[in-house]
Amino acid sequence: MKNTVLILAAAFLGISATASLAQDYKIGALEIGHPYARATPPNAPVSGGYMTIRNTSDAADRLIAGEAGFADRVEIHEMSMENDVMKMRELADGLEIPAGGEVELKPGGYHIMFIGLDGQMAEGETRTVTLTFENAGSIDVDFSVEDINAMRGGMKKDGHGKMNHGG
């Protein structure tokens, strides 16, 4: 029983420490919540960045660019299904953040691509990215690097967990 309590306490502290690393940012009427990036294996050329952007203004704004010292390029992307095929494309005009609304950048949807990484992105690190918005301007945001399996809601390392694959 004593060991169980210690294990639960350690797990809670670990979760609390991870949650406290995530920061929120504000620039103008925009609020940026929980920016994080995927950890990568050695020599991976790309990683993804995710966050929620809320617009408290009565006018839309647009995420139009990004810059990071650890990547050759930062692009704003969208993933979508077309004829049963998952496609990813860069959003040439950026990503609109609607007036009074919010956009969630997440795996399988809108996201930031860090292309041409200068090295492995390891869990627990923080990487600074400059995000540029059409109206609000630019802001430096620290992305916490998180394990890809944790981002999947605790799936097993084999990536399948107990998912129903339609069979």
C-alpha positions as CSV (number, residue, x, y, z in Angstrom):
1,M,0.0,0.0,0.0
2,K,2.8,2.4,0.9
3,N,4.5,1.7,-2.5
4,T,1.3,2.4,-4.3
5,V,0.9,5.8,-2.6
6,L,4.5,6.7,-3.4
7,I,4.0,5.6,-7.1
8,L,0.8,7.7,-7.4
9,A,2.4,10.7,-5.8
10,A,5.4,10.5,-8.1
11,A,3.1,10.1,-11.1
12,F,1.1,13.2,-10.0
13,L,4.2,15.3,-9.5
14,G,5.5,14.2,-13.0
15,I,2.2,15.2,-14.6
16,S,2.1,18.5,-12.6
17,A,5.7,19.3,-13.7
18,T,4.9,18.6,-17.3
19,A,1.8,20.8,-17.2
20,S,3.6,23.6,-15.5
21,L,6.2,23.7,-18.4
22,A,3.4,24.6,-20.9
23,Q,3.1,28.4,-21.1
24,D,0.5,30.7,-22.4
25,Y,1.2,33.9,-24.4
26,K,-0.7,37.0,-25.3
27,I,0.0,39.4,-28.1
28,G,-2.7,42.0,-28.8
29,A,-6.1,40.3,-28.8
30,L,-4.5,36.9,-29.4
31,E,-4.0,34.3,-26.7
32,I,-1.6,31.3,-27.5
33,G,-2.1,28.3,-25.3
34,H,0.0,25.2,-24.7
35,P,2.6,25.4,-27.5
36,Y,4.3,22.1,-27.9
37,A,6.4,20.2,-30.5
38,R,6.9,16.6,-31.3
39,A,10.1,14.9,-30.1
40,T,12.0,13.3,-32.9
41,P,14.3,10.3,-33.5
42,P,17.9,11.1,-34.3
43,N,18.4,12.6,-37.8
44,A,14.7,13.3,-38.4
45,P,14.4,16.2,-40.8
46,V,11.1,17.6,-39.6
47,S,8.8,18.0,-36.5
48,G,5.4,19.4,-35.9
49,G,4.3,22.2,-33.7
50,Y,0.9,22.6,-32.0
51,M,-1.1,25.1,-29.9
52,T,-4.4,26.8,-29.5
53,I,-4.8,30.4,-30.7
54,R,-7.8,32.3,-29.4
55,N,-8.8,35.7,-30.8
56,T,-10.7,38.0,-28.4
57,S,-11.0,40.8,-30.9
58,D,-14.0,41.6,-33.1
59,A,-11.6,41.4,-36.2
60,A,-10.0,38.3,-37.7
61,D,-6.2,38.0,-37.6
62,R,-3.9,35.6,-39.5
63,L,-0.9,33.5,-38.6
64,I,1.3,34.3,-41.6
65,A,4.9,33.2,-40.8
66,G,7.3,31.6,-38.3
67,E,11.0,31.5,-37.8
68,A,13.1,29.2,-35.6
69,G,16.9,29.0,-35.1
70,F,16.7,25.2,-35.0
71,A,15.0,24.8,-38.4
72,D,15.8,25.9,-41.9
73,R,12.1,26.7,-42.5
74,V,8.9,27.1,-40.5
75,E,5.7,26.5,-42.5
76,I,2.0,26.6,-41.6
77,H,0.3,23.4,-42.8
78,E,-3.1,21.7,-43.0
79,M,-3.9,18.0,-43.1
80,S,-7.1,16.9,-44.7
81,M,-8.8,13.8,-46.2
82,E,-9.3,13.8,-49.9
83,N,-10.8,10.6,-51.5
84,D,-9.7,8.5,-48.6
85,V,-6.1,9.8,-48.7
86,M,-4.6,12.0,-46.0
87,K,-3.0,15.0,-47.6
88,M,-0.8,17.7,-46.2
89,R,-0.3,21.1,-47.7
90,E,1.3,24.4,-46.8
91,L,-1.2,27.3,-46.3
92,A,0.3,29.9,-48.7
93,D,-1.9,32.7,-47.2
94,G,-1.4,31.6,-43.6
95,L,-4.1,30.5,-41.1
96,E,-7.0,32.7,-40.2
97,I,-7.9,33.1,-36.6
98,P,-11.5,34.2,-36.7
99,A,-12.9,37.2,-34.7
100,G,-14.1,36.0,-31.3
101,G,-13.0,32.4,-32.1
102,E,-10.1,30.0,-31.8
103,V,-8.1,27.6,-33.9
104,E,-6.5,24.5,-32.5
105,L,-3.3,23.4,-34.2
106,K,-3.1,19.6,-33.5
107,P,-1.9,16.4,-35.0
108,G,-4.0,15.5,-38.1
109,G,-5.2,19.0,-38.6
110,Y,-3.6,22.5,-38.7
111,H,-0.1,22.5,-37.5
112,I,3.4,24.2,-37.8
113,M,6.1,22.3,-39.7
114,F,9.7,22.7,-38.6
115,I,11.7,21.7,-41.7
116,G,15.4,21.1,-41.9
117,L,16.1,20.5,-38.2
118,D,19.6,21.1,-36.9
119,G,19.4,18.1,-34.6
120,Q,17.2,15.8,-32.6
121,M,14.3,17.4,-30.7
122,A,14.3,15.6,-27.3
123,E,11.5,15.3,-24.8
124,G,11.8,17.8,-22.1
125,E,13.5,20.5,-24.2
126,T,12.1,23.9,-25.0
127,R,12.5,25.4,-28.5
128,T,11.8,29.1,-29.2
129,V,9.9,30.0,-32.3
130,T,8.9,33.5,-33.5
131,L,5.3,33.5,-34.7
132,T,4.2,36.4,-37.0
133,F,0.5,37.5,-37.2
134,E,-0.8,39.8,-39.9
135,N,-2.3,42.3,-37.4
136,A,-0.9,41.5,-33.9
137,G,2.7,41.4,-35.0
138,S,5.5,39.0,-33.9
139,I,6.0,37.1,-30.6
140,D,8.6,34.7,-29.4
141,V,6.9,31.5,-28.1
142,D,8.6,28.6,-26.2
143,F,7.4,25.2,-27.5
144,S,7.9,22.4,-25.0
145,V,9.1,19.2,-26.7
146,E,6.8,16.3,-25.9
147,D,7.0,12.6,-26.5
148,I,4.9,11.6,-29.5
149,N,3.3,8.6,-27.6
150,A,2.2,10.9,-24.8
151,M,0.5,13.1,-27.4
152,R,-1.5,10.2,-28.7
153,G,-3.2,9.8,-25.3
154,G,-0.9,7.2,-23.9
155,M,-0.8,4.7,-26.8
156,K,1.6,1.9,-26.5
157,K,5.1,2.3,-28.1
158,D,3.9,0.1,-31.0
159,G,1.5,2.8,-31.8
160,H,-1.6,0.6,-31.9
161,G,-2.8,0.4,-28.3
162,K,-6.3,-1.1,-28.4
163,M,-7.6,0.7,-31.4
164,N,-10.4,-0.8,-33.6
165,H,-9.0,-0.8,-37.2
166,G,-12.4,-1.5,-38.7
167,G,-12.0,-5.3,-38.5
